[in-house]
């Protein structure tokens, strides 16, 4: 199972705890994780990436194994520790504003 | 017993304030959607338990919420959790937060451009919903005025939204430009006597009207004069802040423009100034008494550069003659050291007798006058900055 940690406002929107678990077939990438996340929690569609272009919303970042994957192409494989569930993929709201 | 429910949108959540018909003691529930900007909430006249809310965030984008129990519980009216987000044939199901400009070959327009701050042309980019206007007759039909300026409609209770693209694409769009708050469609008025007629207003483009249910639109800005734009009497480009109408006289409109308070007696075909003896005719809100269509309210703000009341005195001004002659209403309002603003959707009136008038401030106060403006009392004083106030009069 893939583990994903959501920012607080999206936990409230999806009515979940800090971490959600997803089942993914095939290669684990940003795109496959977000596809699975949005399928399981449809209310999150449009909140992490654009509805149509699927581009990451500018004030969100994707961290995996202490590395920033936000600017990686969406089909780049994520680290093995993410794919095995040993480490969670962190979706972070950029720290700005109030 | 009759009562009122006040729907308050703030920078950090929504609040629901309730009272009986006396409007003296209030219950406060909230914050709902804590931490999110709630630009607007509005109840369906056809089903008062149904309330729509625009929940937005610079981080997470736009969400539409709906309550079917008068604001106690809320859901996003899209695909339920656990269900596939696509239907047969892979077609996407409803997404309450999906606002995509209509560029389809059948009904849409190309994704046009508008004037940007730097004078160049800029493509439309969806940012947020400023105003929600439920149908007076059908609880499943609701309109959304959005930034960048466009009008959307849902006919399934907020699950699917479709742009009425004839507005954005009717031809004057390249001359529209954002005001300081963005290029927002902030006013939607549905004519109660003619379901095909809708008025909308945009900062900074002006007012527009459709007479065929939203297919075609025309600017209705004749008589507006804006000396701070290159062509002061231009067909479009005016920074209209808000428009109000009394439901018994849908051809009579009142407008608070950037500067100037205006009136039209012919459905917007022409406007005349009614600022009269106001201390300043800059402001954002304007509203009409529920039972007297010639009684109107504004809150004068010092200037475009100083968004607070003149002399630090928070005064509502009332005209009982449809404009030009105004009286200051001050009883119960702070008359010194007050430097709040009252934003364009933050005033509303109930339909009780006497008519209740309400407004919210950027300082977090929501004021109530249960006697048509003669006296005022703060209901709450320490909310986040208030973006919008709407009232429901409950039987």
Interface residues (C-beta under 8 A of the other chain):
Chain A: X7 X8 X9 X10 X12 X13 X14 X15 X38 X39 X40 X41 X42 X43 X45 X46 X47 X48 X51 X52 X57 X59 X60 X93 X94 X97
Chain B: X33 X34 X35 X36 X57 X58 X59 X60 X61 X62 X63 X76 X78 X79 X80 X81 X82 X83 X84 X85 X93 X95 X96 X97 X98 X100
